[in-house]
Amino acid sequence: MLQPKKTKYRKFKKGRLQTQASSNLQISKGNFGLKALQSGRISAIQIEAARRTISRKVKRKAKVWINIFPHIGVSKKPSGIRMGKGKGKINYWQSSIGRGKILFEIFGVSEKVASQALLASAKKLSIKTSLVTL
């Protein structure tokens, strides 16, 4: 599962969602990509599930790039704990996504196989996405 290596200051505020992405708006490395149609938050578990789906659909014959990384730690206090006494432990890691960002890119397979893989992986994510080609 994806998470930062060095977490000296690991407790964050979740922050506000970006309405429009500022980077990775065009395909740069591959021929096919998965683009976010809305802004939202994607957890590390969802990113890993989408990556596994892509690698299984292309039968590990394609090069896959993941353009997002979960660097925001989301904390949660256990149930039954009274108010106060700090923020709580990190529960999971997430990435904040703006609308228009390219999430995944694929190179080395046909358009039919790439579209099947990306559309299957889009079902694992919690935001609306679309398939884009170079």
N, C-alpha and C positions, 0 to 999 in steps of 0.2 A: 504494500500500500504506500502511496506517495505521502511524504511529510518532510518538512525541513530537517536538515542534519543538525544545524546549530540553532538552538532555541533558548538563548540566554534570557531574552525578554519575550516570553511566549504567550502571555495573556493579552489579547487585543480586544478592542471594541469592534463589533461587526461592521460598523460604518454604513453609509448609505449606498444604494446601488447606483452604478453609472447608468445613465440613460443611453449613451452612445459610446462605443469602444473607441479608443484613440490609437491603438496599434493592432497589427495583424488583421487588417481589413481586406487584404488581397492574398491569394494563394502565392506562396513564395518558393516552397521546396518541392511540392508534389504536383500531380496533375488533377487530383480530385480532392475536395475538402468538404467539411461539415461546418456550416455557418450558423451562428446563433441569431434567431429572429427576434428574441426578446432578452432583456437583461434579467439576471437572477443569480442564485448561488448554487454551485455544484460541489458536492462533497467528494472527498478522495475515493470513497467506495464506489460512487457512480462513475468517476473517471476510469478507475481500474476495471469495472465491469464493461464499460464501453470499449476499452482497449483490448480486453480478452475476446470480446465478440468480434471485433475487427480482425484480430490475428487468426481466429478460428475460421472465419468466413473466407479469408484470402489464402488460407492454408499455409501461412507463414512464408509466402513467396513475394510479398510486397514490402516495401519500406514504409513505415508508419511514423509520423511525427505527431507528438502531443504538444500543442501550443499553449496549454494552460497548466498551472501548477497550484496546488492547494497550500497557500502560505498563511492563511488566517486560521488560528486556533479558536474553536468554539468551546467555551467552558460550560459546565453544568454541575450544580450542586446535587448531591444525592437527596432522595426523598426522605422526609422525616427529620431534616436538619432545620434548626431554627434560623431566623433571620440574623444577618451579621456574620462575623468571623471570616471575612474575606470573600473572594470571588468564586472559588471552586476549581476543580481539576479540568484539564483539557479533555473533552469528550470526543471530538473529531476535528478534522482539518477540512477547510473549504476554500474554494476559489470564487471570487466575485467576477461575474461576466457581464460585459456591456453588450448592447445590441450591435450586431454586425461583425463580431469577432470570429475568426476562423479557429475552431476548436481542434480539429484533427485534419491531417493531410495524408494522402496515400500516393505512392508512386510505384509503378512496376506491374500493374495488372490491367485487365481490360475494363472498359467503362461499365459493363454489365455487372461484373464481379465487385467492382468498387462501389457501385451504387447500392447493391444488395448489402454489402458489409456496412456502409455508412448509415443506411436507413435502419438496419437492425440495431446498430449501436445507438442511434438516436432515441430508440425506445427505452434505453437504460438511463437517459438523462432527464432531468426535471424541468427543462425549458424547451420551447419550440425551436426546431432547427430546420435547415434546408440544405440540399446538396448543391454544391457549386463545382464548376469545372474550369480548367485553365483556358 
